[in-house]
Amino acid sequence: MILYNVTVNVEETVVGDWLTWMKEEHIPEVLATGCFVEHKILKLLQEDPEAQGSTYAIQYFAETMHQINHYLNNHAPLLRQKHVDRYLNKCVSFRTLLEVV
């Protein structure tokens, strides 16, 4: 199993809208690609007191690296652009790939 993790710091002014949009639109679109079998949304609890915003980890689980590559090559660019268009400079994210061992 391969974990595609997207860590996102979200400005407080849009957290509510962002969470709703993620749950009702973005994540269902990602799952509709057929590349992932499961997902989770987690919130970072121990943030740096000087940090601004809230940090979330959106985890998508795929059975094979082939599915990850298919997603990254064929679906990710459009879905990422939708996120950027909606939230502009109100979110900062980075992505990691991990293997369940």
GROMACS elastic network, one bead per residue, 0.5 to 0.9 nm:
[ bonds ]
;  ai    aj funct       b0    kb
    1    61     6  0.66704   500
    1    62     6  0.58051   500
    1    64     6  0.62853   500
    1    65     6  0.83676   500
    1    98     6  0.87413   500
    1    99     6  0.61355   500
    1   100     6  0.54309   500
    1   101     6  0.80859   500
    2    60     6  0.83097   500
    2    61     6  0.57264   500
    2    62     6  0.51576   500
    2    63     6  0.60901   500
    2    64     6  0.63286   500
    2    65     6  0.66652   500
    2    68     6  0.78578   500
    2    97     6  0.70239   500
    2    98     6  0.58415   500
    2   100     6  0.60454   500
    3    59     6  0.65219   500
    3    60     6  0.57428   500
    3    62     6  0.64165   500
    3    63     6  0.88343   500
    3    68     6  0.88655   500
    3    96     6  0.80978   500
    3    97     6  0.56816   500
    3    98     6  0.50057   500
    3    99     6  0.60393   500
    3   100     6  0.70658   500
    4    58     6  0.83118   500
    4    59     6  0.58808   500
    4    60     6  0.51324   500
    4    61     6  0.63044   500
    4    62     6  0.76612   500
    4    68     6  0.75935   500
    4    95     6  0.71964   500
    4    96     6  0.60338   500
    4    98     6  0.65955   500
    4    99     6  0.88881   500
    5    57     6  0.64851   500
    5    58     6  0.57720   500
    5    60     6  0.63213   500
    5    61     6  0.85933   500
    5    94     6  0.83565   500
    5    95     6  0.56046   500
    5    96     6  0.52165   500
    5    97     6  0.62185   500
    5    98     6  0.77203   500
    6    56     6  0.81273   500
    6    57     6  0.55988   500
    6    58     6  0.51052   500
    6    59     6  0.64065   500
    6    60     6  0.83541   500
    6    93     6  0.66822   500
    6    94     6  0.58490   500
    6    96     6  0.66202   500
    6    97     6  0.89575   500
    7    55     6  0.70101   500
    7    56     6  0.56645   500
    7    58     6  0.63173   500
    7    59     6  0.85257   500
    7    92     6  0.83022   500
    7    93     6  0.53844   500
    7    94     6  0.54674   500
    7    95     6  0.62546   500
    7    96     6  0.82410   500
    8    54     6  0.81688   500
    8    55     6  0.55306   500
    8    56     6  0.52690   500
    8    57     6  0.63409   500
    8    58     6  0.78788   500
    8    91     6  0.64562   500
    8    92     6  0.55909   500
    8    94     6  0.67410   500
    8    95     6  0.88039   500
    9    52     6  0.82556   500
    9    53     6  0.61837   500
    9    54     6  0.54895   500
    9    56     6  0.64084   500
    9    57     6  0.89205   500
    9    90     6  0.83382   500
    9    91     6  0.55191   500
    9    92     6  0.52464   500
    9    93     6  0.62787   500
   10    13     6  0.83688   500
   10    14     6  0.70529   500
   10    15     6  0.60666   500
   10    18     6  0.78636   500
   10    52     6  0.83534   500
   10    53     6  0.52221   500
   10    54     6  0.52899   500
   10    55     6  0.61673   500
   10    56     6  0.78349   500
   10    90     6  0.60781   500
   10    92     6  0.68078   500
   10    93     6  0.86746   500
   11    14     6  0.58606   500
   11    15     6  0.63743   500
   11    52     6  0.69080   500
   11    54     6  0.66470   500
   11    55     6  0.89700   500
   11    89     6  0.87645   500
   11    90     6  0.52267   500
   11    91     6  0.62178   500
   11    92     6  0.88400   500
   12    15     6  0.51843   500
   12    16     6  0.81632   500
   12    52     6  0.76655   500
   12    54     6  0.65858   500
   12    90     6  0.86304   500
   13    16     6  0.78988   500
   13    17     6  0.86917   500
   13    53     6  0.82933   500
   13    90     6  0.83544   500
   14    17     6  0.53819   500
   14    18     6  0.58198   500
   14    19     6  0.85349   500
   14    87     6  0.81764   500
   14    90     6  0.73893   500
   14    91     6  0.89805   500
   15    18     6  0.50144   500
   15    19     6  0.60606   500
   15    20     6  0.85768   500
   15    53     6  0.80946   500
   15    54     6  0.74980   500
   16    19     6  0.53597   500
   16    20     6  0.63083   500
   16    21     6  0.86023   500
   17    20     6  0.52169   500
   17    21     6  0.60293   500
   17    22     6  0.84818   500
   18    21     6  0.50892   500
   18    22     6  0.59658   500
   18    23     6  0.85587   500
   18    87     6  0.81319   500
   19    22     6  0.50675   500
   19    23     6  0.61331   500
   19    24     6  0.84721   500
   20    23     6  0.52538   500
   20    24     6  0.59155   500
   20    25     6  0.79957   500
   21    24     6  0.52561   500
   21    25     6  0.53079   500
   21    26     6  0.63117   500
   21    27     6  0.84314   500
   22    25     6  0.56501   500
   22    27     6  0.55184   500
   22    28     6  0.81313   500
   23    26     6  0.65866   500
   23    27     6  0.57586   500
   23    28     6  0.71303   500
   23    41     6  0.89325   500
   24    27     6  0.69995   500
   24    28     6  0.65885   500
   24    29     6  0.89378   500
   25    28     6  0.55389   500
   25    29     6  0.61915   500
   25    30     6  0.88197   500
   26    29     6  0.51415   500
   26    30     6  0.62960   500
   26    31     6  0.87254   500
   26    79     6  0.75264   500
   26    82     6  0.85935   500
   26    83     6  0.80348   500
   27    31     6  0.61170   500
   27    32     6  0.84594   500
   27    39     6  0.82976   500
   27    58     6  0.88835   500
   28    31     6  0.50728   500
   28    32     6  0.59793   500
   28    33     6  0.88798   500
   29    32     6  0.50149   500
   29    33     6  0.67964   500
   29    79     6  0.79666   500
   30    33     6  0.56141   500
   30    34     6  0.79321   500
   30    35     6  0.79734   500
   30    36     6  0.78968   500
   30    60     6  0.88108   500
   30    71     6  0.85780   500
   30    75     6  0.79634   500
   30    76     6  0.82752   500
   30    79     6  0.75945   500
   31    34     6  0.58171   500
   31    35     6  0.68133   500
   31    36     6  0.58925   500
   31    37     6  0.75530   500
   31    38     6  0.80140   500
   31    39     6  0.82887   500
   31    60     6  0.84887   500
   32    35     6  0.78816   500
   32    36     6  0.84994   500
   33    36     6  0.76089   500
   33    71     6  0.73337   500
   33    75     6  0.73219   500
   34    37     6  0.75564   500
   34    67     6  0.83566   500
   34    71     6  0.87049   500
   35    61     6  0.84978   500
   35    62     6  0.62487   500
   35    63     6  0.82914   500
   35    64     6  0.88615   500
   35    66     6  0.88887   500
   35    67     6  0.50856   500
   35    68     6  0.66523   500
   35    70     6  0.73940   500
   35    71     6  0.61861   500
   36    39     6  0.76183   500
   36    60     6  0.61629   500
   36    61     6  0.53388   500
   36    63     6  0.72865   500
   36    67     6  0.74531   500
   36    68     6  0.80603   500
   36    71     6  0.88144   500
   37    60     6  0.76143   500
   37    61     6  0.57778   500
   37    62     6  0.57709   500
   37    63     6  0.72871   500
   38    59     6  0.82060   500
   38    60     6  0.59262   500
   38    61     6  0.51747   500
   38    62     6  0.74302   500
   39    58     6  0.72461   500
   39    59     6  0.52759   500
   39    61     6  0.60219   500
   40    57     6  0.80130   500
   40    58     6  0.58877   500
   40    59     6  0.50587   500
   40    60     6  0.67458   500
   40    61     6  0.87168   500
   41    56     6  0.69618   500
   41    57     6  0.59015   500
   41    59     6  0.63436   500
   42    55     6  0.86377   500
   42    56     6  0.55033   500
   42    57     6  0.50843   500
   42    58     6  0.64167   500
   42    59     6  0.80026   500
   43    54     6  0.76247   500
   43    55     6  0.60083   500
   43    57     6  0.63164   500
   43    58     6  0.87968   500
   44    47     6  0.65296   500
   44    54     6  0.74226   500
   44    55     6  0.54678   500
   44    56     6  0.58038   500
   44    57     6  0.74871   500
   45    54     6  0.88983   500
   45    55     6  0.83742   500
   46    49     6  0.85024   500
   47    50     6  0.82172   500
   47    51     6  0.66591   500
   47    52     6  0.89474   500
   47    54     6  0.79180   500
   47    55     6  0.77989   500
   48    51     6  0.51238   500
   48    52     6  0.85252   500
   49    52     6  0.81611   500
   51    54     6  0.82572   500
   53    91     6  0.88111   500
   61    68     6  0.89970   500
   62    65     6  0.73976   500
   62    66     6  0.89305   500
   62    67     6  0.64220   500
   62    68     6  0.66184   500
   63    66     6  0.85353   500
   63    67     6  0.71530   500
   63    68     6  0.85887   500
   64    67     6  0.54182   500
   64    68     6  0.68115   500
   64    69     6  0.89538   500
   65    69     6  0.61702   500
   65    70     6  0.85052   500
   66    69     6  0.51324   500
   66    70     6  0.60806   500
   66    71     6  0.85932   500
   67    70     6  0.50170   500
   67    71     6  0.61638   500
   67    72     6  0.86170   500
   68    71     6  0.51082   500
   68    72     6  0.61255   500
   68    73     6  0.85536   500
   68    97     6  0.89995   500
   69    72     6  0.50365   500
   69    73     6  0.59567   500
   69    74     6  0.82757   500
   70    73     6  0.52919   500
   70    74     6  0.57689   500
   70    75     6  0.75723   500
   71    74     6  0.53938   500
   71    75     6  0.50550   500
   71    76     6  0.59085   500
   72    75     6  0.60049   500
   72    77     6  0.72630   500
   73    76     6  0.66418   500
   73    77     6  0.75232   500
   74    77     6  0.73447   500
   74    78     6  0.84010   500
   75    78     6  0.59760   500
   75    79     6  0.64323   500
   75    80     6  0.87013   500
   76    79     6  0.51573   500
   76    80     6  0.58042   500
   76    81     6  0.83676   500
   77    80     6  0.52638   500
   77    81     6  0.61516   500
   77    82     6  0.87836   500
   78    81     6  0.50900   500
   78    82     6  0.63462   500
   78    83     6  0.88507   500
   79    82     6  0.51712   500
   79    83     6  0.65372   500
   79    84     6  0.88591   500
   80    83     6  0.51229   500
   80    84     6  0.62921   500
   80    85     6  0.86332   500
   81    85     6  0.59727   500
   81    86     6  0.85042   500
   82    85     6  0.51103   500
   82    86     6  0.61940   500
   82    87     6  0.86394   500
   83    86     6  0.52605   500
   83    87     6  0.60686   500
   83    88     6  0.77300   500
   83    91     6  0.89501   500
   84    87     6  0.53355   500
   84    89     6  0.77565   500
   84    90     6  0.89296   500
   84    91     6  0.81869   500
   85    88     6  0.56192   500
   87    90     6  0.53908   500
   87    91     6  0.64149   500
   88    91     6  0.70388   500
   89    92     6  0.73290   500
